[in-house]
Structure formats: C-alpha cells, structure tokens
Amino acid sequence: MISKLRNASCGLQSARPLMGNSYRVSKPRSSSLFLRRASSKGQQDDSGLAQYSGAKRTVDNRAGSEVSTLQYDDLEEGKIREGCEPTETPSSSIPSSSTASSSVFPAFRPRAGFEIHDRTEYHPGMIIQTVCHTPAGPGSTHRDDVVAVTSRGPVYSKFRRFVVLEMHWSHFQALPLYTHNGTGLNNKRQQQHEFVCIRDRDVPKSEREPEEGVNGTVFGVRHGREPCVDGRTAVKLTESVSFVPRSTLARVEGRLEHESLRALARLVSDSRRVCLEHMLQQPPAKVAAEPEAETETARLQRENDKLRMDALARGAEEIESRMAGLRSESHRLRMEALALQARERSVSTSGGRKRADQRRRLNRRLGLLEAEFTWSRARASPRTVREDQSLRLENFTYRS
C-alpha cells in the first residue's frame, strides 16, 4: 500500500488508497489539530508519529449458523512528521507490475511452480492446476478459511485441475476435474452421463482405481514426478471454464494421450449436440403473432364467399316463402274439392255434364299445382327430388 503525506504551509494532505492503484487526496487540515486528536486516542508516540491499523470485518449470516470472517492485515497508513517542510514519497515505494501481487495483496503467496504462461504454451489436452473462484451464497457449505468476503459478495476459492480443451484468441476453455472428496461418482448416479473417468497412465494397472461412469476412461501422462490426477477423478463434460492466459497463475502437471483427447472431444461434442437438439425440439413460447397483411386475392376471395352465402340465404328464404304459399293453395283447393263433392251428392243427376266439366278443370289445376310444388322442393333440397317424384296429390283430385 502506498502512503503519501505532504505538509505544506503547516497543513497536511494525506493520500488514502482506494481500490486498485487509485488515490484520493483529503482536504488539508492543521497538523497540530490532527496530532491533538491522535493524542486523545492514545495513538501518538514520543516522536510524534501516528499509525493506523486495519479493521476486522465480520459477516454474520443470520439465516444460518455459518459466519464468514475476513481479517485484513494491519496496514501502515503513514507517518506524521512535525514541521512545515513537505516530504516526498520515494519512487521505490510505488509497486511495479512485477511486485503488484505481493504489494497490493500482501496475504497472497503463490504456490511453488505457479507462474504466468504465454498463450502459445497452452494447447488442447494439457492438464493444469490453478485456482478457481466461484460464488459462495448464503446456502454455501464451504469452510470459512476458503471463503473470502469481497465488496460483491462471498467467493469460494480452491486449487483445481483442469483439462484444456479449446484455444481461442484471448482465452481458452478448460474442463474441471472433480474427485468429490475422494468418493468419485458414487454420489452422482443420476449425473454419470455428464462425467468421464480419468486415470494416470504412469500408475500401475494393479494400483489404479476401478473405472466409473458410463463414458469409459481417458488417460493422462504426468509432466513431472507428481501424479497428474488423483485416484478417483472424473472430468465434467458439461462444465466449461474460461481463463485468460496473461492473468492466470497455473502449473502444468501433465497432458492427455492423443486417443484420450479425441475421445474426450467426441464426448463433449455429443453432450452438447444432445442438449441443443433437446432445446430445439421444445415447442416455442406462445407469443401473440401479428396478423399477416391480407393480400388482394385473399380479400376478393373473402368478399366472393360472403356474396355467395348471402345469395344462398336469400334464395332459401324465397323458396321457403313460395312453398308456404303452395301449401296454403293446396289446402284451399282440397277444401273446394270436398265441398264440390258434397254438393254433387246432394244434387240430382240431371246436371252431370256441367259437373264433369267442373271436375276436369279442377283436376287440371291440381296437376299444375303438383308439378310446381315438386319443382320448388327440388330447388330447396336436391336430396328430396326422388321423394318429390313420388308425390301425388291424390287426395286433392276430384272423384265422381
């Protein structure tokens, strides 16, 4: 941490560090007033120096019994010197890019063998070990010593092995290796299709752990004397982590065999293909579709159908009214025939010729009425033509 003090014209300016390498300069205040305040708190020594220590922040999760504690290292805020002469900060106190990690993060000490590798040093199939950071929310069960509380929330950190799979321009994708606390895939029965067993080729076959899962086994070759994988280890096919080479401290521990790398690539490709095909087969979400613009042909067809339906409706109404009129006319003629027949019975036979003429005229009218009635019913419903052909108004004819 950088501390910069300047005392000019008996005034004091103190620079307080912020996040990163930014600094904020406070307003000048009287050095004597500042020393009196420091003396009242018991923080002034014989030489007039004041020193501030860091604070300890405790995050208490009331929903559960877990408490995550972050202890900040004691940081030297600066030394206050009596007098009015300004003091300059030596250039050696400003951290360089090579010592930024140790000066800005004094509690961080990288493991042996961990270093920044160039992008060209990574290639598919390489087995590396690096630190992995994941969010640790309120439901997390990780220990407090591996959880750090940041301004954005708690973070779980763990050194984990990865298999480099895809190389891109500014980053690479790697698949994590899991041991599940040495239990392998015993507790992952329903997720075995998402893992593939990985073993160290340099370990004798009699000492290797048995094969697990349903996707077979891939083999790795160690880079040094240490094994590249632990006993019961599996590669998760469905979890890909992105790393930037220029900001990743990693240690190379081995590589996959050529055939194992090809088998791993096929398994990852098949897993992604199945997942994407399942997604594409899902029915689309119901969204109110905009009505399509009606074309001129569709509009004319719609209007034509409407006119035809209107014409059929009007024709049906006309036929129905015509048939009602024919029914009433048939009833009237039938009643006249019955009345004429009754009069003939009551009159003598002297007027037989006159009655015969009346009978012929009545039968002629009944025949015309029958033909018109049959034609009207045929227009109303073609299915009743055969029934209309058998229709005879025998009751309407006059019989002597």
Buried (B, 14 or more C-beta within 10 A) or exposed (E): BBBBBBBEEEBBBBBBBEEEEEEEEEEBEEBEEBBEEBEEEEBBEEEBBBBBEEEEEEBEBEEEEBEBEBEEEEBEBBEBBEEEEBBEBEEEEEBEEEEEBEBBEEEEEEEEEBEEBEBEEBEBBBBBBBBBEEEBEEEBEBEBEEBBBEEEEBBBBEEBBBBBBBBEEEBBBBBBBBBBEEEBBEEBEEEBBBBBBBBBBEBEEEEBBEEBBEBEBBBBBBBEEEBBBBBBBBBBBEEBBEBEBEEBBBBBBBBBBEEBBEBBBEBBEEBEEEEEEEEEEEEEEEEEEEEEEEEEEEEEEEEEEEEEEEEEEEEEEEBEEBBEEBEEBBEEBBEBBEEBBEEBEEEEEEEEEEBEEBBEEBBEBBEEBBEEBBEBBBBBEEEEEEEBEEEEBEEBBBEE
